[in-house]
Every structure is written in structure tokens, then in C-alpha cells.
Amino acid sequence: MPNARITLVNPNSLTKVTDAIARAVAPFERLPLTFRCLTSTGGPAGIQTQAEADASIAPMAQLFLQEAAETDAFIVACFSDPGLHGLRDLVAAPVLGIGECSVLTAMSMATRIGVIAIAGASVPRHLRYFRQMGVADRICAELALDMKVSDLADADLAFARMATVGKTLRDAHGAEVLIMGCAGMADLRDRLEDACGLPVVEPTQAAVAMATGRLFSR
């Protein structure tokens, strides 16, 4: 059987984020899957505000149409899942969003979910999304690192901030599982689990796991 083809699209134009997405899928490469991690070059340089999320949709839609014939499943690799429902209408292949998949995965692991955002500007948008999903009562808190997406290149600084925020979610808010609320954090997941003593959901990996289930259960 030929490998199933999963296309992951980074809606922002930062290739370093796309590189981090590619590293996140590495554990799945032993499966009969072919991954393509693409950058939406017409997207904004990072997605923090609602306006930036909205601006990413049209360039991403063009990329989906361009790649549809060579794709068995698409993944929107941004925690806000911009354009998710419209993209599902646009192409025949399954379309999964890393935000939705990470929340569903975390809900299967524990009751109280803590979310780590990159920037404070992202938090109101994420909370709106959780309400739209009908899962806001399972989110005990979302706290921000107060960093830019590009700052994640400094792994030691990012980890130090992430560990502090993760422990605050655990100790002050009662989080039982943590979600990394950005596609560029995968390299730090294992270290964060060790530091906080909690399971940590990396959203890109959660989405790939669900896409794999969809593809191989047909």
C-alpha cells in the first residue's frame, strides 16, 4: 500500500516555525506516511492577533487548492485553526486543526487543562475558540510566555519561561495536563513534562495522530 500523504501547512510566513513543525512529526516517520510541511508565504509573519489569523486564511486556501490532488489529509498548523471550517468545505481530503486536536487529546487525558500561549495577545482569541468549541469549562487557565514566535529560536529562554508558566498553571490553577499553544514548541515537550510533572500535549503531534487514525480506519 502506498504511503498516505499528510500535508501540514504553517499559515504564517516564518520558515523556522515550519522547520519546528517538521521536527514535531519526526516520531511518526516510521509509519507508512509521507509528510510535507509547507509555509504559507503569503501569510503574516506570526499569528498573534485575530486580524493576523484572519489575514492568513486566503493565502492558505490557495495553497490547499494547489496541493489537494497530492494530499490525503491536511493539517492547519496554527493553534487558532484559522479558516478550519471553510477549508473543510474547500477540499475533499480531511482537514484537521492542531488547536482542536490538542484540546480533544487533552480532554481524553485529564479534566483540568492548562494552556501555554506565546503572547498575551493570543489569549482572548484562544478563549473565544474554546467557547465556540463548547469546551471552555475544561480550560482551567491560559497563560502567556509574553514572547514572540521568533523568540522560540532561543530554546533555553523559551524553556525557562515555559517551565515557569507550566508550574503556575499546575500550582495556582490546578492544571492536570498542559497544552503547548503554538506549533513551534515541539522541541521542548519532553523537558516540560519532566519539569512540571504533568503530561504535555504538543498540538502538531496530536493532529498527526488523529489524521493517522482517520486515514487508516477507512
N, C-alpha and C positions, 0 to 999 in steps of 0.2 A: 504494500500500500504506500503511495507517495506521501511524503510529509505534509501535514496540514500547515497552511501558511497563515501566520498571525502577523498583522501589521499594526505596530504601535506608533501613534502619531503624537509627537510633542507639539502642542498648539502654540508654544512660544518659539521665538527665533534663536534661542540660546543653544548652540550645539553642545555645550558642556552638559546641559540638562539631558539632552538626547543620549550622550555618552553614558550618563548615570543610569538612564532607563535601560540601555543595552546591558550594563553590568547587572542590573536587577534581574534580568531574565536568564542570566547565565546558568542558574541551577536547573532550569528546565530544558537545557540543550541536549540532555541525554535522551529525551523523549522524541518520538517521531514528529518533530515540529520544525518549521523554518520560520525564523523571526526576521522581520525587517523593522528597524527603528528609524523613523523619518522625522525630520524637522520641518515644521510649517514656516518656511522662510518669510512668508508674508504676515506672520503673526507678530504680536508685540514682544518686546524684549523682557519677558517675565510677565506673569499674570498675578496681580495682587488685588486690583480694584474690580468692581463689577464692569466698569467701562472697558477695561482691558480684556476681561473674559468675553464680553460681547464682541469686541473687535476681532477676536481670534476665530470666530465661527466661520465667516465667509471664506477666508483662505484655507481653513481646514476642510471645509466642504468640497472645495475644488480638488484638494489632494485626495480625499476619499473617492471621488468620482474617477480620478486619474488612476487610482490603484485598485479599483473594485474588481476588475477582471482577474487580478492575480492574488486575491485575498480571500481566505476562508473565514476569518474573523478579524474585526478591527477593535483596537483599544484606544480610547481617548485618554492620553497620559497626562492629565491635569486633574488635581483633586477636586476642582469645582465642576468637572464634567461638562464644560461649555458645549452647548448645542447638541447634547446627547440624544434627545428625543427626535429632533429634526434629522440628525444624521441617521438614525434608525429608519426613518422614512425614506432616506435618500438612496440607501444601498440595500441589496438583498442579504448580504452576509450579516451575522450577528455583530452588534456594536455594544461594547461594554465600556463603562466608565470606571476609572480607578477609585473615585470617591465613593460611588455607590457600592462597588465590590468590597472595598475595605470596611465600610460600615457593616455590611451584611456578614462579612467574615468575623469581625469583632463581636457582633451580636451572638454569633454561634459559640463564642469562647467565654463570655462573661456578661454580667448585667450592666455594670457601670463603665462607660467608655470615656477615656480622656483623649483629646486630640491636640497634637502639637502643630501649630501653624508656623509658617516662616515669618510673616509680618502681621502686625495688628490690623492692617487694612483688609486683610483677607477674612478675618474672623466674622464680621457681620454677614458677609456673603455666604460663608460656610453654614452659619446658623440658620439663614433663610433656607438653604438647601436641605438641611436636616429636618426643618419643619415641613417642607414640601414632601420629603420622603416619608413623613409620619413617624420619625424615629427620634425626635428631639428629646423625648423623655428618657432615652437611653444614654444621652450625651451628658456626662456629669459636668464637664467644663471643656473649653478650648482655650488654650493659652499660646501666646506667640513668642517666638525667639527674638523678634524685633531685628531681623536680618533681611537682607536682600537675597533673592535666589542665587545671584552670582557669588554671594559671600560663602555659599556652601563649599566652594573650592578650598577654603581653609578648614580642613577636616577637624583639626584639633579644637579650633574655636567653635565650630558648629557642634561638635560633640559635647563640649563643656556646657554650652547653652542648653543643648537638648537634654542632657542629664539633669540639669537644674530644673528645667521646666517639667520633665517627666516625674521627678521626685515630688515636685509641688502638686502635680495632678494626683499623684498617689496619696500623699500625706494630707493635703489640705482639702481635696475634693473627693477622695475615696475611689479613685480610678482603679479598676481591676484589670484593664487591658488598655494599651496605648495604640493610637494610630498615628503614623507619621504623615502629616497632612500636606505632603508635597512629593512630586515624582523624583526629586533629586537627592533623597536622603538614604537610599537603599544601602550604601556602603557602611552606614553606621548602625544598622538594625541590631546586629548581634551584640555590639558593645553596649547599646542602650538597654537591651534586655538584661545583660549582666549587671549594669549599673543600677537599674531600678528594681530588679527582681520581679518584673511583670512581663507577660507576653506582649510582643510588639508586632503590629500588623504593618507591613510595608505595602502600600496600595497597588503598585505595579504588579508585584508578585501575586497579590490577591486576585487581581483582574486576570492575569495569565492563568492562574489555577482554575478560575471559573470558565474562562474561554476554552480551556482544555477539556473540562467536563462537558461543555456544550458540544464540542466537536467530536468527541469520542463516544458520546452516548446516543448519537443519531443512528 
